[in-house]
Amino acid sequence: MPIDAAKALSAEPRTTELAWDHKDIQLYHLGIGAGAATPEKPHPATDPDELRYTLESALHVLPSFATVAGGGMAVAGGLSAPGIDVDLAAVLHGGQTVTVHRPIPVRGRAVQTSTVPAVYDKQKAAVIVLRSEVADDDGPLWTCDTQIFVRGEGGFGGERGPSARLELPDRAPDRITGRLIREDQALLYRLSGDWNPLHADPEFAKLAGFDRPILHGLCSYGVTLKAVVDTVLGGDVARVRSYTTRFAGVVFPGETLRIRIWEGEGRTQVSVTAADRDDAPVLADTVVEHS
C-alpha cells in the first residue's frame, strides 16, 4: 500500500530553509493576474494600487504567497514524507488554509517545519493533511495547512475525518466580480514552483482524466484572495489574518472566474464558480478572516 498512515503520522518533523526576494514575489503576483485588467481596474499597468503588486519600489506581499515561498510547495514536501508514495496523476488539491502571524517581508530567509498531522480514509480516496510552519529570526511568519486528495488510496481502515460544509449566507452577495484566467496563466504560475505536468502537458492531463491541462488550484486561490483584498480590504494585505478554502472543481485556462463576496465584521465569505460553465463550483467553504 503506497500510503502508510502510521508511519506518516509518527515521522519526525522535516525542516527546510526558505529564501525569497522581490523577484519571487513579483513573479507570483503576475502569475495570479496582477497587472491584468479587471472590472474595477480597466487600466491596471499604471494603477498605483496595482503597482503595489508589480513594482519593486512599492511592493507588498499577498499572504497567499506563503504557498510558494522559497520556490517550493508544502504539497511537494508532503508528498515526499515518510510513508507516502503516490502517483501525481491521482493527486488533487483538496483544501488550503494560510494563517499569517505578521506581514510577509519582501525579502526573507526562514525555516519551514513540515509534518503530517492527519491521514483520512474516504474509502475511494485518501486525504493527507500537510502542515508547514514557517519562522524567521524574528519569530513565526505563517502556518499552511494543505489537504491532498489521492484517488484510489482509501480503504485502509483509517478515520474518515471531518466533512462539514459551510453554508452560504441567506442573502444576495454584497459584491460580484469576475477575473479572466488567461490562456497562458498556468504556464506563468507554474514558474513559482508547482511543476506538476497536469497544468501544462496535454498528454499527462489525459492520464489524470482531463481533456486538457487545468489551472492550479492554488492559482485560483491567489486570484480570489487578491480580489477580496482589492475590493473589500482597501488593498491592504496586512489586514488578512487567515484564508481558507476547499477546492470544489477545476478551472481551465481561458475561462472567467465569477467571485461572489459576502462581507462581515472581521470575516468575508466567498464563493467562486466558472462563469463559462453554468457557474460550476471552483472554490467553496471559502473565508478570509481579517482586521
Disulfide bonds with the S-S distance in Angstrom:
none
